Amino acid sequence: MPIYRCKRCNYLYIDEEQEKTFESIRNDYKCPKCRASKIFFVKKELPK
């Protein structure tokens, strides 16, 4: 299950909880918490 973490504020974008996967959202996406752009997110894989 991929999870993307904002490097600025640690907001987590969890694919399973969203309507779209992180990879499929537009490049102008902004973090809902701190408004950082999509490039500030790093991918994390949680063990199953």
N, C-alpha and C positions, 0 to 999 in steps of 0.2 A: 504494500500500500504506500504509494508515494505521498510525501508531505513536503511542503515548501515553506521555509522559514524566512521571514524578513530579517535581514542582517541589522537593520536599524532598531527595530522595536520588538523583535522576536514573535511577531504575529504569525500564526500558523495557518496556512491554506491547505486544508485537507481535502483531497480530491473526492473522497467518498461522501463528504458532507456538502459539496457544492453541486450546482447544476452542470458545470463544465469542468473538464480537467484543466489543470493549470497550464499545460502545454497548448491547449486549444483556445485559451482566452487571448484577447487582443494585446499587442505590445504596449498599448497606452494604458494598460491596467495600473491602478495605483493601490497601494496598501490601504485598506479601510481604516487602519489605526493611525498611521503616521504619514500617509500620502507618498511614501517612497515609490519609485517606479519599479516595474517588473524585474529589471536587472539586479535589484537589491535582494532578490530571493534566491536561496540556495536549496537544492533538492536534498531531502533526507529520506532514507528508507528505514522503516521500522521493521524489526523482525516479526515474523508471523507467529 
